[in-house]
Amino acid sequence: MSDLFKKAISLGVGLTIVSKEKVEKAVDELVKRGELAPSESKALVDRLVERGEEERGAFKTAVQEQVQRVLKELKVPAQSDVTELETRIAALERRVAELEGTSPQEDTITDTRTD
């Protein structure tokens, strides 16, 4: 597992899975124990929720980058590559049909992909 992926998981697991309600509950406990002034609680909740959103975004980006890297290493073609090849095949089939003097068949490529 790459360091980037490990860091992304470490960052993401923290606040990204904590709901706003849980953050509010934890902050309320701090207020009840006198460790936080009531006037500061809303600002702290807002900061923690914002930080969670930032980390959620960073985690998502890191995972997407890792997946793209793995797909590239495995030489999995992108959907745009497959579409381009399908278009080229269809054009070649039409050209062959013209040269042979026959009409091109509509569904010559069987779609076996499962989406």
Buried (B, 14 or more C-beta within 10 A) or exposed (E): EEEEBEEBBEBBEEBBEBEEEEBBEEBBEBBEEEEBEEEEBEEBBEEBBEBBEEBBEBBEEBBEBBEEEEEEEEEEEEEEEEEEEEEEEBEEBEEEBEEEEEEBEEEEEEEEEEE
